[in-house]
Amino acid sequence: MSDGRFRYEEAFARNIGWVTETEQTALRGKRIAIAGVGGVGGVHLLSLARLGIGAFHIADMDTFDLVNFNRQAGAMMSTLDRPKADVMAEMARDINPELDIRVFGSGVDAANLDAFLDGVDLYVDGLDFFAFQARRDTFRACWERGIPAVTAAPLGMGTAVLSFLPGRMSFEEYFRLDGCDEDEMAVRFLLGLSPAMLQRGYLADPSRVDFVARRGPSTIAACQLCAGATATESLKILLGRGEVMCAPWGYQFDAYRNRYVKTWRPWGNRNPIQQIGLAIARRQLRAMRAGR
């Protein structure tokens, strides 16, 4: 609840210059849905709230744990065991007490997608890497409703960004996950997100990457870069200005390697070059399972 000192125009006045006053007013009237408000999703929410977005739908069924402390904006001693969605809603309202936030505390699934995406201008993906069914359902629903969607993957100390716009290549057309088991979906999703795989060269301890146990290393650096890139893509999409590279185009930026690469995979994971990378990744996954 506002104590009377909050004024939207003053709170977000320093955005003016990079956006016009008219555009800032437009952002105030936008509603963004974010599924998953842990590692990347939580930073997405706070970054977009500081951009001046006026309304959110957020979904997460998890609670904060000690293993979240290295990267998740809401993970603190004071929030241990508390629902992530509730904590992040409180933090966002602490930035803008006037926010309209609807919390979906049981996460997002096929049963509540209609409500989750109702009146939404943009979807931002913050789901766990392995939440394949929820992710497929959500992106399909966005496609059917004409809602643009952005996903930014935290990879190493960088980010890989893909946007899916109405009337262009869909999530399923790009990743081609239909009929795949979970191992194959993991391989296709990872290679689809980052065809350049810039993060691979400096992995210090490969034993910490375990697709079998659904576990891998993470950094706050990557989550913060994801949020900055996503906020920028969101601004361009919502205001209709600036180039938005949508699938099959994407990009990856790796701060550790000081590299930026535009990626282009016509036909998505059916691309011949992509097929070679997928074959290599499958062999590596089989070797990982054999070692285990």
N, C-alpha and C positions, 0 to 999 in steps of 0.2 A: 504494500500500500504506500502510495506517495506521501511524503511529509509536506507537500505543498511547494517545495523548492524546485522540483523537476520541471523543466520546460524542454520539450522536444527540440524546438528550433535552436536553442542554445546548446543542448547536449550534443547535437550532431552538426553544429555550425562549421567545424573544421573539415567536414567532408566537402563543403562548398568550395568550388574551385576545380576539384576533380569531377564533381557533378554540379549541375546548376541547381538553383533553389527549386525550380519546377521539378527536376528529376528527383531531388531529395524528397519532395512531397509525394511523388509517384512511388518511391521505395517504401514510404510509410504506409501506403495502401496495399502493399503486396503481402501475400501469404505463401510461406515456404513449408513444405513437409520434409522432415528429416527422420529417417528410420535408423535407429542406433545412435545413441548419444554418449558413447564411451570414448575411445581413442580419438578417431577423427571427427565423429559426429558431434561430440561435446564442444570441440574447438570450432567446428562449423557454426554451431548455434550461437556461441558468444561472438564470433567474428561477424556474422550476419546481423546479430542484434546491434553491434556497434556501427554497422553500415547504415542502420536506421530502418531495417525491415520491421514492419508493424505487427505481423501475425505469424504464428508457427503452429504446426502440428508436429509433435515429437513422439517417437515410440521407442520403448526399450523395456524389456522384462527383467533385466539383470540388476544386481546390487553391487556397490563398490567393495573391492577387496584390495589387500595389500599389493597383489601383483599388478594392479592398475596404476600404482603410484608413479611409475617411470614415464607415463605419457598422457594420462587422462586428466583433463582440466578439472573435473569435479572430484578427483580422488584425493582425499585428505584424511587425517586422523578423525576429524569431526564428522566425516561422512561415511565411515566404515559401516558396511551392512545396510546402508540406506539405499532405496531405489534410485538408480541413475537418473531416470526421467524426472523424478520429483526434485532431486538436487539441482539438475541442470536448469529446470524451469525456474527455480528460485534464483539461481545465479543470473539468468537472463533478465528476470524481472528486477534484479538489483541494478542492472544497467539501464533498463527502461521500464519503469513501473506501469507504464500504459500498455505494455505488450498484451496482445491477445494470444494466449498459448493454450492449446488443447493437448493434454497428456494422454497417451495410449500406453498405460502401464503394463499391459500384457503383451507388448510388442506388436508387430504388424504381421498379418497373415491374410489368406484369401477371404476370411470371414469378415474382416473389418476394413478392407481396402477402400470400399465405397466411402465410408466415413472418413478414413484417413486422408483421402485425396479430394474430398469435397471442398470445392471453392479454392483449390490450390493453384498457384501460378507457376510453381517450379518444385521439382523433387530433387533433393540432395541425398545421396547414398552415404550412410554411415554404418551400414551393417558389417558384422564380422565377416572376414574373408570367406569362411566356410558356410555361411548362411545362404546356400545356393537356392533352395526352394523359395524362401521369402524374397530373395533378391529377384529371381525370375518372375515371380508373381507380381511384384511391385513394378518392375520395369514394363512388364506386359500391360498392366493396368494403366500406366502412364501413357504408353503408346496408343492404347485404345481410346483414351480420353484426350489425346492431343496435348499432354503436359510434357514440357521439356524436362530432361533429367541429366544430372551431372554426377559422375563418380570420380573420385580422386584417391588413388591407392597410395598408402604410405610404404615406400619401398626403400630399405636402407636408410639413407639420410637424404631422401628426395621424394618426389611425387610423380606419378603417372596419371594423366588426366584424360578422360573421355567424356564427351557430351553426346547426348542423343536427342535430336530435335524432331518435332512433328513433321511427318512427310519424308523424312530421310531414313537412312539405315537404322533398323531397330536393334535393340540389345540382343535379341535371339538370332537375328540374321548375322550379327557380327560374331558373337561368341559361339553359336551353334552347340548348345548344351543339351539339346533334346536327345533322349535315349542314352545319355552317358551315365556311367556309374560315378560315384563321388570322386574317385581318383582321377578319372578323365576330366571331370568338370573342374577340378582343382588345377590341372595342367592347362586346360584351355583358358580358364579365367586368368591365370597368372600370365601366360604368354600373350593373351589378347590385350591385357592391360599394359604390358611393358614388352613389346616386341624387341626393343633395343637392349633390355636387361642390363642397364647401366649399373645397377646395384650389385651385380654378382662378383665383380672383381675385387672387392675389399671386405668381403664377409670374413671376419676374424676367426670364427669358430663354427664351421659347417655342421657340427654335431647338434647345434641348437636349432637347426631347421628340421622339423619332424612333421611331415605331412600326414604320417600315419596317426600320430597322436594329436593332430590338428594344433600344432604349437610352433611358434617361431619367434625370433627376436624382433624388437620394435624400438623406436626412438621417438622422443618428443620432437626432435628436429623435423622428422618426416611428417608428423601430425600437424605441426605448425605450418609447414610448407603446403600441405594439402589444403589447409583452411584458407591460406592466402590466395592460392590458385583458384579454389572453389568460389570464394567471395568475389573474385574478379570475373570469373565466368558467369556467375549469377548476376552481377551488375550488368554485364553486357547483354545477357539474354533478357533480363527484365526491362531494361531501358531501350533495347533494340538498337544498340550502337556498338561499334567495334566488331572485329572479326571473331566469330565463334567457329573453331575447328570442330566439326562434328564427325562422328564415326562414318566412314572408316579412317578419318584423320584423328590423330591425337598427339599428345606430346609428353615427354618425360624430361624432368629437370633433376639433376643429381648434384647437390651442393658439395658433397665430398669430392667428387671428381671434376667439379666445375664444368659440367657439360649439360647442354640442352639439345634435345633431338626431337624433331617433328617425325611422327610415325605415320605411315600410310599403308594400310593393308586392305586393298580392294578385295571384296568377297570375305573379309574378316578372316576367320580361322580356316577358310577354304583356300586362302591364298597359297600358292605353291611354296613361297619362301617360308610362310608360317608353318606349313606342313612339315618342313625339315626341322624347324625348331621344336615342334610338338613331338616329333619322333625322338629327338635327343632328350627332351624332358621326360618322356615316358621311360626311356632306358635308365635315366638317373633315378626316377621314382622306384623302378623295379630293383635297382641296386640298393637303394635306401632300405626297402623292405627286406631284402636279403640280408643286409648287414644287421638289421634289427633282430 
